[in-house]
Amino acid sequence: MKKIILVTGATDGIGLATAKMLVAQGHHVLIHGRNAQKLNQVEAELKAIPGAGEIQSYRADLSSLVDVAALADAISAQHNKLDVIINNGGVYKVPQITSIDNLDVRFVVNTIAPYLLTQRLLPLLDSTGRVVNLSSTAQASVNLAALASANAEAC
């Protein structure tokens, strides 16, 4: 049975491998990435897979809570149902440890963004829907000062 599946962080690593497998099985896969050029390349690569299911791409920077909300809105505007959300997008080493929202980037991308995205997309999941959250043991410690920033209350 063909499913509609969102894969965040689908332009590299496990996310890309997962998207390839799901597309090859004929599923309708929504791929997410933060780099538009890379996202377009991956979409073309996925469409070339024999028996490929439908593919749609969404660009958003998961370190921006505004982008996360916009991603959820864009998906909700185009779909009235999702079968699976795979929260794979994540970061480890970053050049700037504080996000645009004045929070620790790794904490935003790896923890807050998947939670916020899932909460906003829950109405699209029925009782058989699934949410898969991936994480890595390679995560660095969180900058506690960034978590306690003055702007943290605005989130």
N, C-alpha and C positions, 0 to 999 in steps of 0.2 A: 504494500500500500504506500503510495507516494505521500510523503510528509513535507511540511513547510518548516525548514530548520534555519535558525539564525546562528551563525558562527562569528563571534567577535575575534579580532586578531587573526583574520583568515589569510593574511598576505605572507606569512612566514611559518616555519616550524610546524608544531602540532596542529595549529589552526588550518594551515594550508593543506597538510596531509589529510586532515579530517574532511575539509571541504572537497578535496579530490575524491575521496572514498564515497562521500554522500552523493556527489554529483554523478559519479559513475554508476551508482545504484538507482539513478533516475529521480532522486528527490529534488524538490524545489528548494534551492539553497540561497539564503540571504547572506552575503559575505560583507564583513565590515573591515575597514582599515583606516588608518589616519593619513596615509599618503595617497593622493588621488592617482598619481602616475602608476604606482605599484599596484593599486587596486584595479586599474584598467588592464594592466598586464596580466594579473591573476585571473580576472574575469575572462579575458581572451583565451588564456591557457585552459581554463575550466570548460569553456564552450567547445574546445577542440577535443575533449574527451569523448570517445565513442559512446553513444547512448546517453549523453549528458542530459540531466534534467534541467529545468529552468534555473537561471542564475540572475540575481539582482545584487547590485553592490550599493553600499552605503558608506559614505566617508564621515568620520567624526573623530575628534581628538578626545579620548576618554579621560584625559587629565583636566578637561574643562567640563564642569557640571552643566553648563549651558549647552555644550555640544551633546552631552549624554541625553539630556531632555529632548533636544532637537532630533536626535537619532530615534528615540522612542516615538516621538510624534510622527516622524517621516514613515516609520514602519507601520504605525497604527493607521496612518492615512491611506496606505496602500494595501493593507491586509486586515481582514476581520477575524483571522484565526492564525495562530502559530501552534505547531505541534511540539517543538523543542527549541529551547534557548541554550546555546552552549557559550558560556562566559569564559572565553579563552584569552582574550586580550590582556596583556600584562606588560610590565616593564621591570627591569632590574637595574641596569646602570643608566643614569640620566645625567645630562650636562647641567641641568638646572633642577635642584631638589624641591623648589617651591613652585606650586602650580599658580595659574592665573587667579585662582580663588584663594591664594595665600595659604595653601595646605601642602603637606608633604606629597609630592607627585606620585611616589610609589604607593602610598596609602590610598590616594584618590583612585588611581588606575586599577590597582589590584584588589581593592576592598569596596570603596564607596561606589564607584562607577557600576560594577556588576550588580550591586544591590539596588541602586537607583534605577538602572535600566530594567532589571527584572520586575521591580515593583510597578513601574509604569507600563510594562507589557503584560502583566498578569491577567488583565481582562481578555487578552487574546488567547489565553490557554484555557482549555476545558479540563474536565476531570482526568483525562488521559494524558494531558500535557506534561512535559518533563523539563526541568531546569538542571543543567550540568554545570558545575563550577569547577574550573581547573585552577591549580595553584602550583607553585614551584618551591622546592626546598632551598632554592638559591636566593631567596628574598633577603635583601639587606635590612638592617634595622631601620625603623621609622624615626624621622627627625621629630622628637617630641615637642620641640619649640615651635615647629611649623604647625603641629596639630593644635597647639594652644594659642594660635595667633588671634589677634584682635578681630580679624575678619571671619574667623571660623563660625561665629554666631550668625553671620549673614547667610550661611548655606542652608 
